Structures are given as C-alpha cells and as structure tokens.
Amino acid sequence: MLLPILLFAMLLLPFAGALISQWLPEKRQDGFAAAIVSLVTAASLWAVFLGLGKSVHSNVLPWWPWLPEGTEVMGLHLDPLSIVLLLVTTIIGLAVTFYARDYLTPQNRYHPITGGKRRFYLWHLLFVGAMVGVALSPNFLQMFIFWELTTICSWALISYYHNNESLEAGFEALIKTFFGGIFFLIALIVLFVNTGSFGFDAINLLTPQLKTAVFILFLIAAWAKSSQIVFFAWLPNAMAAPTPVSCYLHAAAMVKAGVYLMARVAISTVGFSYGLGLLVAVFAVFTMLAALFLFFFQTDLKKFLAYSTIAHLGYIFLGIGLGVMGSYYGYQGAILHIICHAPAKALLFICVGNIAYATGTRNMDELGGLTKTMPLTSIAFIVGTLGVTGIAPLSCYWSKLFLMEGVIEMGGKTAVFLIIPFVAEIIIAFAWYFFIAHKVFFGEASPRVNTALKLPMNTKVILIVLMALTVIAPLVGLPLVKLIR
C-alpha cells in the first residue's frame, strides 16, 4: 500500500509545486523549488528501495466513458526499467535545481539575471514532473501525454533568455520534437484500433506487418526526441538555453525519453525481425560518426558537449538495436549507459557553466590555464571526461564494455560492420576530449581566466557530489540492469 502512495506523491508533487511557486515572492523561489525536488528525490529513492526486483502496477483512472470497459488510461507502473529513468530523472534534477540557484544571478558574467526565477522554476518543476510521468507510465497513452509535456517544457526553458538566438532555438526544438510526436500518435492509433489496448505488450497482438510499422513509427518519434541523425540539429542549437537547462536536458530529461521509449518497446515485445534491430544499430553508428565529425568544428564548449551527447545517445540506440537482434548483453549495455552517462555528462555541463559564470565566455580560444584559478572545476572536468570516454573504472567504461560484448555476440559481417566505427568513435572522442581539456585547463592563463570570479560554495559541493556519482553509477546500474527481463 505504501509504494503506490509514494509513486503517486512523487508524480503529483512537482506539478503542485510548479503551481504554488507562482504565488511565492521571487526571493523564496530557490528554496521552495529545492524543497520540492528534494522530496521527489527522497520519495523516488524510498520507492526504489521498496520496489527493487518487483513489478508494481496501480490503476489511477481505469477507464474513460468513451473507451471500451477495461481499457486502462492512467496508472502507475514501477519495474527495473522504469527505476533506471526515475533515478536519473530525480537525482540529476535535484543537482540541477540546487545549481540554478547560483547560476541564475546578477553575478553571472556570461548571462547576468536579475529576475525571472519564478518563470524558470515553473517550467523546471513541470519538466521534472513530466519526466517522472514518463518513467512511471503503465501504457503508451499515458507516456505520450507526459512525452508531449516534456516538449512544451523544453521549448519554454530553451527560450528562457528571450533573445533571438534562444527564441529561434526553442522554436526549432518544439517543431522537430513535435513532428516526432505525430509519429508516436499515429502508432498509438494503429495500436488501439487493432488491439483495443494502449498497453506496452499490446504490440504482441499485431500482425507481423503492423508490428513492423508500429516499431518504425515509434523509432522515428524516438529519433526526433533524442536528436538522432536527420533530426540532430536542434540539440546543439538548444545550447542557447541556460546551463542548468542544458544540463538537465542532456543528462536526464527529454533526450533520454526517446531512448526510454525504444527500450520499453524492445523489452515488452517479442518477434521483431533481425532487420529492424539492424536498422536501429546502423543508424546509431551513422549518428555517432556524424556527431564525431562535427566535434572538430566546435569552439563553444557547450556545443561540443551537445554533439557528444548525440553520439552517446547513439550508443544507447546501438544497444537497443542489438537487443532487438537478440543480444541481451547489448540491451543491458544500452540501459546501463543511461545510468552511467547521466552523472558524467551533468558534471561536464556544470563545469562549462562554471567557466562561463566565472570568465564570461565558453569559447575555447579565449580560455587557457584554468587549473590556476579554478582547480576544482578543472579536476571535475577531467573526472567527467574520464567518465564519458569510458576509462576504467569510471562510469561509461562498464556500459561500453557491455555494448562491445553485444556487438561481438552478433558475430559475422554484422559484428565487423558495427565494431570498427564504434571502436574508432571511442578512440577519437577520447583523444579530442583530452585535446580540449589540455587547451582549456593547462598552459598560460588567458586574460579572462586571470580575472575569473570565485565560485559559490553550493556549486563546489554539487561538483563533488557529481564526481562521486560518476564513480559509483556502475555499482548502482549493474545490479539494476541484471533485473531487467
């Protein structure tokens, strides 16, 4: 009885908090938002403790009058896969909430802010609530509702500064992800018309032809949401958003909703063809290589991290594709990468936010010698780099190991075709990350670095916590992915 109450509370709290925050004075916004997200995170950790290894399902709205009796519309569902997204969403959301307190201030040299926190926390709390909703959805209809809400929240937060760059970036993100949502909606219609259900396992009731069609419709929706090849331009442009928004968007929120959808489709359905899995894996590899190629043209640190995120989402799609082809190691690697990538990428974004806050620039050509004035940020960036590039024993080493095992498990020409670009991306990305780290953090201090501001203590604590999470993420993730069946 306690677990369903906890799940309902953590879903309701962010939405209630978003509404209440609009009645509070500006000076109380930081503390109130931090309290709400802290409660949500505590509830999620408690729920995970109570529900670990179980599959818990609770109906909230079992039917609507105009739908056939017995059609579930709204409910709550917790299983090992939803736990993965729930933990990432709430823990990174908490770190971002505390970080925003000191980033969105007049002291910020890159984007001084004198007001607007009420508007920021309205959309941020709604965003946290929407992602919790995606994680706890028991069917595709409810997931679609929260999925579309993440689109609206992303648009509002990317457009936060209200200058031309941010407004255009927010509109681009809205249009491209909404376009993907249309394919999700079509898949829902096809599913319900042919099965009378919105359930995750309803795809199993379709004919092989319709099953393939629904899979491809969901895949296009996920590609748009997760900024994969053809759709990927919106995510780098979204770096016009405040760094707390970028951090949450990349590490835990909207782009992870796309890969979560396909992970749910893959694990809930049997009988997808080998060719569909190969399609997902091939497009994932092409996305990795395209993002890698664009690394070399970036001078903005945040845009560089954006292309890195696109490549890492490609890793997850690769693992899901391998899972559809029959590789359980590949699928486990994909889910593990959701957990392992999150703290490392959040750490890198907050480091870049600190650099912009203190120096007034994110341009690599204007930076150098940051170890002299920002030693903790420098150490944190190196730890984050080791984490995302997969250096043992830090986070992404383990997920990349599983993914590589999954590719090898395929054998034959498929393994050769996938392993060569995958390994090449890992090696080149590692080299380029450290080239950038050497350029920005070592050598003579640049003029901007010499006049860098001191960071608030709150921000330093967040860096230390995220460094610790980058180390321990696999210890949490490995037991979880073993429970996914």
PyMOL commands that set and color helices and strands:
alter all, ss='L'
color gray80, all
select helices_A, chain A and resi 2-21+26-51+80-103+117-136+140-158+164-195+200-205+208-225+234-240+243-251+254-268+274-295+301-325+328-359+364-366+370-372+375-389+395-410+412-441+447-450+457-483
alter helices_A, ss='H'
color red, helices_A
select strands_A, chain A and resi 56-61+74-78
alter strands_A, ss='S'
color yellow, strands_A
deselect
rebuild
show_as cartoon
